Amino acid sequence: MSVRLTPTCSLCGHSTCYCNLRLPSARGLCQNGGVSECQISVVDHYRALRRVVNGIEQQLHRIDLWEAEPPSDEALSSEQPFSYDTMQFHQWLQWLFIPRMRAILAGHGHLPTESAIFPYATDCLQDCTEEPDELLFLIQTFDELISDPSHVGACH
């Protein structure tokens, strides 16, 4: 199942803008101001990524996938993509992805140059929650912000 979640921006009207995520932490990502092209800075890019990562955490809480106890050290040390062999996808998001991205955004590492989490997330989250749309949209947004930083605003 292919899902493309792109609500129309309430600020600039473009369908590729991320300020209309329906999440308080993600509002204001539109740097476009109604102009058809946007120039973004590294600060804007990091700000947008922080908001998306925070939104992912909020959604995990909202749909009751946030866990109080971490997986075992063995599970956390998996070398497989998404630690698929030792934990569920939402656990990987909580215990590995979110902390790693926060460390990178705090200046302790380099951003990846590509991201393709969304296809795997689509498969995994359809089975573990009845309300995956907002979380999937945030993951899709993350992938696009990493792969093409011009997606911070409505740049298309």
C-alpha positions in Angstrom: 0.0 0.0 0.0 1.5 3.3 -1.0 0.5 6.3 1.1 1.3 9.9 0.2 0.2 12.3 3.0 0.5 15.9 2.0 -2.0 18.2 3.5 -2.3 21.6 1.9 -0.6 24.4 3.9 -3.0 26.7 5.6 -0.4 29.5 5.4 0.9 29.4 1.8 -1.5 27.0 0.0 1.1 24.6 -1.3 0.6 20.9 -0.9 4.2 20.2 -0.1 4.5 22.4 3.0 4.9 21.0 6.5 3.4 23.7 8.6 -0.1 22.1 8.4 0.8 18.9 10.3 -2.1 19.3 12.7 0.4 19.0 15.6 1.2 21.9 17.9 4.9 21.1 17.9 5.1 21.0 14.1 3.2 24.2 13.3 5.2 27.0 11.8 7.5 24.9 9.7 6.4 27.0 6.7 9.2 29.5 5.9 7.6 30.3 2.6 5.3 33.2 3.5 3.3 32.6 0.3 6.3 33.0 -2.0 6.7 30.2 -4.7 10.4 29.6 -3.8 12.1 29.5 -0.4 15.7 29.8 0.7 16.5 27.9 3.8 19.3 28.1 6.2 21.0 25.4 8.2 19.2 26.8 11.3 15.8 26.4 9.6 16.7 22.9 8.5 17.7 21.8 12.0 14.7 23.6 13.5 12.3 21.7 11.1 14.0 18.4 11.9 13.8 19.0 15.6 10.1 19.7 15.3 9.5 16.6 13.3 11.5 14.4 15.7 9.6 16.0 18.6 6.3 15.3 16.7 7.3 11.7 16.3 7.7 11.4 20.0 4.4 13.1 20.7 2.6 10.8 18.2 4.2 7.7 19.8 2.7 8.9 23.2 -0.6 9.7 21.6 -1.1 6.3 20.1 0.2 4.5 23.2 3.3 3.1 21.6 5.7 4.9 23.9 7.2 2.5 26.4 8.5 3.1 30.0 11.1 0.3 30.0 13.9 0.1 27.4 14.6 -3.1 25.5 17.6 -5.2 26.7 21.1 -4.1 25.9 21.3 -7.0 23.5 18.2 -5.8 21.6 19.6 -2.2 21.5 22.9 -3.5 20.0 21.4 -5.0 16.9 23.3 -4.2 13.7 20.3 -4.9 11.5 18.4 -2.0 9.8 15.7 -0.7 12.2 16.9 -3.4 14.6 14.1 -5.5 13.0 15.6 -8.7 14.5 15.4 -7.6 18.1 12.6 -5.0 18.5 9.5 -3.6 17.0 9.6 -0.5 14.7 8.1 1.8 17.3 10.7 0.7 19.8 13.5 1.4 17.3 12.0 4.9 16.9 11.9 5.5 20.6 15.1 4.0 21.8 17.5 4.5 18.9 16.2 6.9 16.2 14.9 9.7 18.4 17.9 9.8 20.8 20.4 9.6 17.9 18.7 12.4 16.0 18.6 14.6 19.0 22.3 14.0 19.6 23.0 14.9 16.0 20.8 18.0 16.1 22.6 19.1 19.3 25.9 19.1 17.3 27.1 15.6 18.2 27.4 14.1 14.8 26.5 14.5 11.1 23.1 14.3 9.5 22.6 11.5 7.1 22.4 12.5 3.5 19.5 10.1 2.7 16.6 8.6 4.5 14.1 6.0 3.5 12.3 5.1 6.8 8.8 5.8 5.4 8.3 2.6 3.3 9.3 0.4 6.2 7.2 2.5 8.7 4.2 2.1 6.4 4.4 -1.7 6.6 5.1 -1.8 10.3 2.7 0.8 11.6 -0.4 -0.4 9.7 -0.3 -3.5 11.9 0.4 -2.0 15.3 -1.9 1.0 15.4 -5.3 2.1 14.0 -4.2 5.7 13.7 -0.8 5.7 11.9 -1.5 8.7 9.5 0.1 11.5 11.5 3.1 9.4 12.6 3.6 8.3 9.0 3.3 11.8 7.7 6.0 12.9 10.2 8.3 10.0 9.1 7.7 10.9 5.5 8.5 14.5 6.3 11.7 13.5 8.0 12.8 11.4 5.0 12.1 14.4 2.7 13.9 16.9 4.9 17.0 14.7 5.0 17.0 13.7 1.4 16.1 17.2 0.1 16.5 20.0 2.7 14.6 22.4 0.5 11.4 20.7 1.7 11.5 22.9 4.9 8.9 25.2 3.3 6.6 25.0 0.3 9.4 24.9 -2.2 7.6 23.3 -5.2 
